[in-house]
Amino acid sequence: MKILTVGDFKTNFSEVLKAVQVGEEFAIAYGKRKEVVAYLIPKNMRKNGKRVIGILEGKASVIFKEDFKMTEEEFLGQ
């Protein structure tokens, strides 16, 4: 995986996209410390974005008492 600064990425955008199409991966670094803030990978290497529902089944439970009440504002933290 190659690491590019934002400036290098902008300058070589078309070439980077062509390289990604043939399977190369890139990390994009930003700021004075050149911290990696993003990854550019080929579409076919992307993980399926589906989430598993019920992952905590059998590991946790929630019980609400009959007198439990919460307003929408309380729920939303407003």
MOPAC internal coordinates of N, CA, C and O (Angstrom, degrees):
PM7 1SCF
backbone

  N    0.0000 0     0.00 0     0.00 0    0    0    0
  C    1.4424 1     0.00 0     0.00 0    1    0    0
  C    1.5225 1   108.64 1     0.00 0    2    1    0
  O    1.2310 1   121.50 1   -48.23 1    3    2    1
  N    1.3107 1   114.74 1   131.77 1    3    2    1
  C    1.4597 1   120.66 1   179.04 1    5    3    2
  C    1.5268 1   109.15 1   -95.00 1    6    5    3
  O    1.2310 1   120.54 1   -35.69 1    7    6    5
  N    1.3301 1   116.57 1   144.31 1    7    6    5
  C    1.4564 1   121.96 1   176.70 1    9    7    6
  C    1.5231 1   108.22 1  -106.84 1   10    9    7
  O    1.2310 1   120.78 1   -52.98 1   11   10    9
  N    1.3274 1   116.12 1   127.02 1   11   10    9
  C    1.4607 1   122.45 1   179.44 1   13   11   10
  C    1.5144 1   109.65 1  -119.81 1   14   13   11
  O    1.2310 1   120.66 1   -37.96 1   15   14   13
  N    1.3243 1   116.35 1   142.04 1   15   14   13
  C    1.4576 1   119.24 1   170.01 1   17   15   14
  C    1.5268 1   107.46 1   -75.74 1   18   17   15
  O    1.2310 1   120.87 1   -15.11 1   19   18   17
  N    1.3148 1   115.95 1   164.89 1   19   18   17
  C    1.4596 1   119.88 1   179.06 1   21   19   18
  C    1.5237 1   110.45 1   -58.65 1   22   21   19
  O    1.2310 1   120.44 1   139.03 1   23   22   21
  N    1.3284 1   116.76 1   -40.97 1   23   22   21
  C    1.4658 1   120.42 1   179.27 1   25   23   22
  C    1.5190 1   112.35 1   -62.05 1   26   25   23
  O    1.2310 1   120.50 1   135.10 1   27   26   25
  N    1.3426 1   116.64 1   -44.90 1   27   26   25
  C    1.4697 1   120.27 1   178.10 1   29   27   26
  C    1.5275 1   110.62 1   -63.74 1   30   29   27
  O    1.2310 1   120.98 1   140.51 1   31   30   29
  N    1.3167 1   115.73 1   -39.49 1   31   30   29
  C    1.4639 1   120.55 1   179.74 1   33   31   30
  C    1.5291 1   110.22 1   -62.76 1   34   33   31
  O    1.2310 1   120.54 1   133.91 1   35   34   33
  N    1.3361 1   116.57 1   -46.09 1   35   34   33
  C    1.4580 1   120.57 1   179.51 1   37   35   34
  C    1.5262 1   111.50 1   -63.53 1   38   37   35
  O    1.2310 1   120.46 1   137.87 1   39   38   37
  N    1.3228 1   116.73 1   -42.13 1   39   38   37
  C    1.4574 1   121.43 1  -178.04 1   41   39   38
  C    1.5231 1   112.01 1   -65.87 1   42   41   39
  O    1.2310 1   120.42 1   142.53 1   43   42   41
  N    1.3315 1   116.80 1   -37.47 1   43   42   41
  C    1.4642 1   122.00 1  -174.30 1   45   43   42
  C    1.5281 1   112.98 1  -111.78 1   46   45   43
  O    1.2310 1   120.51 1  -151.43 1   47   46   45
  N    1.3084 1   116.62 1    28.57 1   47   46   45
  C    1.4641 1   121.16 1  -173.16 1   49   47   46
  C    1.5272 1   113.52 1   -51.77 1   50   49   47
  O    1.2310 1   120.04 1   128.14 1   51   50   49
  N    1.3130 1   117.53 1   -51.86 1   51   50   49
  C    1.4721 1   120.92 1  -177.69 1   53   51   50
  C    1.5243 1   111.86 1   -62.05 1   54   53   51
  O    1.2310 1   120.64 1   137.34 1   55   54   53
  N    1.3310 1   116.38 1   -42.66 1   55   54   53
  C    1.4653 1   120.22 1   179.50 1   57   55   54
  C    1.5175 1   111.31 1   -65.67 1   58   57   55
  O    1.2310 1   120.65 1   141.78 1   59   58   57
  N    1.3258 1   116.36 1   -38.22 1   59   58   57
  C    1.4696 1   120.44 1   178.57 1   61   59   58
  C    1.5268 1   110.08 1   -63.96 1   62   61   59
  O    1.2310 1   120.37 1   136.09 1   63   62   61
  N    1.3225 1   116.89 1   -43.91 1   63   62   61
  C    1.4658 1   119.56 1   179.24 1   65   63   62
  C    1.5243 1   111.77 1   -63.05 1   66   65   63
  O    1.2310 1   120.33 1   140.86 1   67   66   65
  N    1.3198 1   116.98 1   -39.14 1   67   66   65
  C    1.4689 1   120.05 1   176.78 1   69   67   66
  C    1.5306 1   110.37 1   -63.00 1   70   69   67
  O    1.2310 1   120.15 1   139.25 1   71   70   69
  N    1.3286 1   117.32 1   -40.75 1   71   70   69
  C    1.4673 1   121.11 1   178.99 1   73   71   70
  C    1.5244 1   110.83 1   -66.14 1   74   73   71
  O    1.2310 1   120.48 1   142.31 1   75   74   73
  N    1.3259 1   116.68 1   -37.69 1   75   74   73
  C    1.4665 1   120.17 1   177.94 1   77   75   74
  C    1.5277 1   110.21 1   -64.91 1   78   77   75
  O    1.2310 1   120.47 1   141.80 1   79   78   77
  N    1.3115 1   116.71 1   -38.20 1   79   78   77
  C    1.4663 1   120.57 1   179.50 1   81   79   78
  C    1.5218 1   112.28 1   -60.85 1   82   81   79
  O    1.2310 1   120.00 1   151.57 1   83   82   81
  N    1.3279 1   117.61 1   -28.43 1   83   82   81
  C    1.4666 1   120.11 1   179.87 1   85   83   82
  C    1.5358 1   112.12 1   -97.59 1   86   85   83
  O    1.2310 1   120.64 1  -170.84 1   87   86   85
  N    1.3470 1   116.39 1     9.16 1   87   86   85
  C    1.4542 1   119.10 1   171.26 1   89   87   86
  C    1.5149 1   117.57 1   111.14 1   90   89   87
  O    1.2310 1   119.21 1   178.26 1   91   90   89
  N    1.3295 1   119.11 1    -1.74 1   91   90   89
  C    1.4695 1   120.19 1   179.72 1   93   91   90
  C    1.5233 1   110.61 1   -77.28 1   94   93   91
  O    1.2310 1   121.04 1   -27.97 1   95   94   93
  N    1.3347 1   115.62 1   152.03 1   95   94   93
  C    1.4550 1   122.25 1   177.92 1   97   95   94
  C    1.5248 1   109.14 1  -117.28 1   98   97   95
  O    1.2310 1   121.02 1   -32.64 1   99   98   97
  N    1.3398 1   115.65 1   147.36 1   99   98   97
  C    1.4558 1   121.13 1  -179.27 1  101   99   98
  C    1.5230 1   109.92 1  -133.37 1  102  101   99
  O    1.2310 1   121.33 1   -31.85 1  103  102  101
  N    1.3233 1   115.06 1   148.15 1  103  102  101
  C    1.4584 1   122.30 1   170.33 1  105  103  102
  C    1.5192 1   106.22 1  -112.56 1  106  105  103
  O    1.2310 1   120.51 1   -40.34 1  107  106  105
  N    1.3260 1   116.63 1   139.66 1  107  106  105
  C    1.4514 1   121.49 1  -179.73 1  109  107  106
  C    1.5259 1   108.22 1  -106.75 1  110  109  107
  O    1.2310 1   121.07 1   -57.50 1  111  110  109
  N    1.3478 1   115.57 1   122.50 1  111  110  109
  C    1.4638 1   121.59 1  -178.46 1  113  111  110
  C    1.5188 1   109.75 1  -103.95 1  114  113  111
  O    1.2310 1   121.09 1   -34.83 1  115  114  113
  N    1.3425 1   115.53 1   145.17 1  115  114  113
  C    1.4527 1   120.90 1  -174.54 1  117  115  114
  C    1.5246 1   110.84 1  -138.88 1  118  117  115
  O    1.2310 1   120.65 1   -32.79 1  119  118  117
  N    1.3077 1   116.36 1   147.21 1  119  118  117
  C    1.4581 1   122.39 1   173.42 1  121  119  118
  C    1.5112 1   113.61 1    88.31 1  122  121  119
  O    1.2310 1   121.58 1    -2.38 1  123  122  121
  N    1.3374 1   114.58 1   177.62 1  123  122  121
  C    1.4635 1   120.83 1  -179.00 1  125  123  122
  C    1.5146 1   111.88 1   -61.87 1  126  125  123
  O    1.2310 1   120.75 1   144.14 1  127  126  125
  N    1.3304 1   116.18 1   -35.86 1  127  126  125
  C    1.4647 1   120.47 1  -177.71 1  129  127  126
  C    1.5294 1   112.07 1   -85.24 1  130  129  127
  O    1.2310 1   121.09 1   178.29 1  131  130  129
  N    1.3189 1   115.52 1    -1.71 1  131  130  129
  C    1.4703 1   122.24 1   179.92 1  133  131  130
  C    1.5346 1   111.30 1    51.04 1  134  133  131
  O    1.2310 1   121.92 1  -128.64 1  135  134  133
  N    1.3252 1   113.94 1    51.36 1  135  134  133
  C    1.4553 1   121.63 1   179.42 1  137  135  134
  C    1.5305 1   109.41 1   -79.76 1  138  137  135
  O    1.2310 1   120.37 1   -45.92 1  139  138  137
  N    1.3168 1   116.89 1   134.08 1  139  138  137
  C    1.4653 1   121.04 1   178.91 1  141  139  138
  C    1.5264 1   108.42 1   -68.92 1  142  141  139
  O    1.2310 1   121.10 1   -55.25 1  143  142  141
  N    1.3342 1   115.51 1   124.75 1  143  142  141
  C    1.4580 1   120.84 1  -177.80 1  145  143  142
  C    1.5295 1   112.71 1  -117.13 1  146  145  143
  O    1.2310 1   120.17 1   168.61 1  147  146  145
  N    1.3347 1   117.28 1   -11.39 1  147  146  145
  C    1.4613 1   119.71 1  -178.60 1  149  147  146
  C    1.5230 1   110.22 1  -158.90 1  150  149  147
  O    1.2310 1   122.05 1   -21.18 1  151  150  149
  N    1.3271 1   113.69 1   158.82 1  151  150  149
  C    1.4627 1   120.78 1   175.85 1  153  151  150
  C    1.5176 1   108.49 1  -125.34 1  154  153  151
  O    1.2310 1   121.04 1   -38.60 1  155  154  153
  N    1.3086 1   115.62 1   141.40 1  155  154  153
  C    1.4540 1   122.07 1   176.95 1  157  155  154
  C    1.5178 1   106.66 1  -118.05 1  158  157  155
  O    1.2310 1   121.17 1   -65.45 1  159  158  157
  N    1.3317 1   115.36 1   114.55 1  159  158  157
  C    1.4626 1   120.72 1  -176.44 1  161  159  158
  C    1.5236 1   109.68 1  -128.06 1  162  161  159
  O    1.2310 1   120.03 1   -21.72 1  163  162  161
  N    1.3240 1   117.55 1   158.28 1  163  162  161
  C    1.4653 1   119.53 1   176.61 1  165  163  162
  C    1.5276 1   110.99 1   -61.70 1  166  165  163
  O    1.2310 1   121.05 1   -33.41 1  167  166  165
  N    1.3106 1   115.59 1   146.59 1  167  166  165
  C    1.4621 1   121.65 1  -177.20 1  169  167  166
  C    1.5274 1   112.25 1   -56.57 1  170  169  167
  O    1.2310 1   120.04 1   141.92 1  171  170  169
  N    1.3203 1   117.52 1   -38.08 1  171  170  169
  C    1.4667 1   120.00 1  -177.03 1  173  171  170
  C    1.5294 1   112.87 1   -72.18 1  174  173  171
  O    1.2310 1   119.73 1   169.16 1  175  174  173
  N    1.3395 1   118.13 1   -10.84 1  175  174  173
  C    1.4541 1   121.43 1   178.49 1  177  175  174
  C    1.5302 1   111.87 1   -95.97 1  178  177  175
  O    1.2310 1   120.51 1   176.54 1  179  178  177
  N    1.3081 1   116.63 1    -3.46 1  179  178  177
  C    1.4666 1   121.88 1  -178.23 1  181  179  178
  C    1.5212 1   109.54 1   -71.10 1  182  181  179
  O    1.2310 1   121.19 1   -42.78 1  183  182  181
  N    1.3236 1   115.33 1   137.22 1  183  182  181
  C    1.4616 1   120.18 1   177.64 1  185  183  182
  C    1.5156 1   109.45 1   -72.16 1  186  185  183
  O    1.2310 1   121.44 1   -28.17 1  187  186  185
  N    1.3260 1   114.85 1   151.83 1  187  186  185
  C    1.4494 1   120.05 1   175.88 1  189  187  186
  C    1.5202 1   108.00 1   -64.93 1  190  189  187
  O    1.2310 1   119.90 1   -52.05 1  191  190  189
  N    1.3130 1   117.80 1   127.95 1  191  190  189
  C    1.4542 1   122.26 1  -176.03 1  193  191  190
  C    1.5137 1   114.97 1   -79.15 1  194  193  191
  O    1.2310 1   119.58 1  -175.54 1  195  194  193
  N    1.3310 1   118.41 1     4.46 1  195  194  193
  C    1.4596 1   120.58 1  -177.82 1  197  195  194
  C    1.5210 1   110.08 1   -74.15 1  198  197  195
  O    1.2310 1   121.19 1   -40.94 1  199  198  197
  N    1.3168 1   115.33 1   139.06 1  199  198  197
  C    1.4556 1   121.36 1   178.55 1  201  199  198
  C    1.5199 1   109.88 1  -100.90 1  202  201  199
  O    1.2310 1   121.29 1   -34.79 1  203  202  201
  N    1.3124 1   115.13 1   145.21 1  203  202  201
  C    1.4534 1   120.26 1   177.74 1  205  203  202
  C    1.5226 1   108.50 1   -82.83 1  206  205  203
  O    1.2310 1   120.64 1   -55.41 1  207  206  205
  N    1.3204 1   116.38 1   124.59 1  207  206  205
  C    1.4568 1   121.15 1   178.01 1  209  207  206
  C    1.5266 1   107.77 1   -91.22 1  210  209  207
  O    1.2310 1   120.85 1   -40.05 1  211  210  209
  N    1.2990 1   115.97 1   139.95 1  211  210  209
  C    1.4555 1   120.46 1   178.15 1  213  211  210
  C    1.5140 1   113.52 1    84.68 1  214  213  211
  O    1.2310 1   120.29 1  -156.46 1  215  214  213
  N    1.3206 1   117.05 1    23.54 1  215  214  213
  C    1.4572 1   120.94 1  -176.88 1  217  215  214
  C    1.5377 1   112.08 1   -63.72 1  218  217  215
  O    1.2310 1   120.26 1   155.03 1  219  218  217
  N    1.3384 1   117.11 1   -24.97 1  219  218  217
  C    1.4677 1   120.71 1   179.58 1  221  219  218
  C    1.5268 1   112.84 1   -98.06 1  222  221  219
  O    1.2310 1   120.39 1  -170.39 1  223  222  221
  N    1.3127 1   116.85 1     9.61 1  223  222  221
  C    1.4545 1   119.99 1  -178.97 1  225  223  222
  C    1.5282 1   110.46 1   -57.58 1  226  225  223
  O    1.2310 1   121.34 1   -51.86 1  227  226  225
  N    1.3109 1   115.04 1   128.14 1  227  226  225
  C    1.4573 1   120.75 1  -179.41 1  229  227  226
  C    1.5220 1   113.58 1    83.84 1  230  229  227
  O    1.2310 1   120.01 1   174.56 1  231  230  229
  N    1.3288 1   117.59 1    -5.44 1  231  230  229
  C    1.4559 1   121.75 1  -178.70 1  233  231  230
  C    1.5273 1   111.86 1  -109.64 1  234  233  231
  O    1.2310 1   120.43 1   158.59 1  235  234  233
  N    1.3130 1   116.79 1   -21.41 1  235  234  233
  C    1.4607 1   120.29 1  -177.88 1  237  235  234
  C    1.5263 1   108.37 1  -149.65 1  238  237  235
  O    1.2310 1   121.39 1   -20.65 1  239  238  237
  N    1.3146 1   114.94 1   159.35 1  239  238  237
  C    1.4549 1   119.16 1   176.79 1  241  239  238
  C    1.5201 1   108.71 1  -147.26 1  242  241  239
  O    1.2310 1   121.29 1   -22.23 1  243  242  241
  N    1.3260 1   115.14 1   157.77 1  243  242  241
  C    1.4545 1   121.91 1   178.65 1  245  243  242
  C    1.5093 1   107.51 1  -130.38 1  246  245  243
  O    1.2310 1   121.08 1   -47.04 1  247  246  245
  N    1.3226 1   115.55 1   132.96 1  247  246  245
  C    1.4640 1   120.39 1   177.98 1  249  247  246
  C    1.5242 1   107.58 1  -125.91 1  250  249  247
  O    1.2310 1   120.56 1   -54.60 1  251  250  249
  N    1.3217 1   116.54 1   125.40 1  251  250  249
  C    1.4534 1   121.88 1   176.38 1  253  251  250
  C    1.5234 1   107.95 1  -104.58 1  254  253  251
  O    1.2310 1   120.86 1   -51.25 1  255  254  253
  N    1.3115 1   115.95 1   128.75 1  255  254  253
  C    1.4601 1   121.15 1   176.79 1  257  255  254
  C    1.5175 1   109.01 1   -70.31 1  258  257  255
  O    1.2310 1   120.81 1   -24.12 1  259  258  257
  N    1.3244 1   116.06 1   155.88 1  259  258  257
  C    1.4580 1   120.35 1  -178.01 1  261  259  258
  C    1.5250 1   112.36 1   -61.44 1  262  261  259
  O    1.2310 1   119.99 1   149.29 1  263  262  261
  N    1.3313 1   117.62 1   -30.71 1  263  262  261
  C    1.4584 1   120.94 1  -176.99 1  265  263  262
  C    1.5413 1   112.65 1   -91.47 1  266  265  263
  O    1.2310 1   119.90 1  -170.78 1  267  266  265
  N    1.3244 1   117.79 1     9.22 1  267  266  265
  C    1.4635 1   121.02 1   179.90 1  269  267  266
  C    1.5191 1   110.05 1   -71.61 1  270  269  267
  O    1.2310 1   121.13 1   -51.61 1  271  270  269
  N    1.3451 1   115.44 1   128.39 1  271  270  269
  C    1.4619 1   120.32 1   178.17 1  273  271  270
  C    1.5193 1   108.75 1  -139.73 1  274  273  271
  O    1.2310 1   121.31 1   -38.20 1  275  274  273
  N    1.3202 1   115.11 1   141.80 1  275  274  273
  C    1.4612 1   121.17 1   178.60 1  277  275  274
  C    1.5176 1   107.88 1  -148.60 1  278  277  275
  O    1.2310 1   121.04 1   -49.65 1  279  278  277
  N    1.3100 1   115.61 1   130.35 1  279  278  277
  C    1.4694 1   118.72 1   178.26 1  281  279  278
  C    1.5325 1   109.45 1   -77.68 1  282  281  279
  O    1.2310 1   120.89 1   -15.97 1  283  282  281
  N    1.3141 1   115.90 1   164.03 1  283  282  281
  C    1.4614 1   119.91 1   177.35 1  285  283  282
  C    1.5229 1   110.85 1   -61.64 1  286  285  283
  O    1.2310 1   120.61 1   142.38 1  287  286  285
  N    1.3429 1   116.44 1   -37.62 1  287  286  285
  C    1.4712 1   120.10 1   179.52 1  289  287  286
  C    1.5286 1   110.75 1   -63.17 1  290  289  287
  O    1.2310 1   120.48 1   137.44 1  291  290  289
  N    1.3401 1   116.69 1   -42.56 1  291  290  289
  C    1.4707 1   120.19 1   178.07 1  293  291  290
  C    1.5274 1   110.30 1   -63.96 1  294  293  291
  O    1.2310 1   120.62 1   137.45 1  295  294  293
  N    1.3321 1   116.42 1   -42.55 1  295  294  293
  C    1.4536 1   121.06 1  -179.78 1  297  295  294
  C    1.5258 1   111.26 1   -61.75 1  298  297  295
  O    1.2310 1   121.12 1   139.28 1  299  298  297
  N    1.3352 1   115.47 1   -40.72 1  299  298  297
  C    1.4615 1   120.70 1  -177.79 1  301  299  298
  C    1.5258 1   112.67 1   -85.89 1  302  301  299
  O    1.2310 1   119.99 1   177.10 1  303  302  301
  N    1.3340 1   117.63 1    -2.90 1  303  302  301
  C    1.4512 1   120.88 1   178.31 1  305  303  302
  C    1.5122 1   113.94 1    73.16 1  306  305  303
  O    1.2310 1   120.32 1  -149.60 1  307  306  305
  N    1.3172 1   116.99 1    30.40 1  307  306  305
  C    1.4737 1   121.01 1  -178.28 1  309  307  306
  C    1.4996 1   111.41 1   -98.35 1  310  309  307
  O    1.2310 1   120.10 1   180.00 1  311  310  309

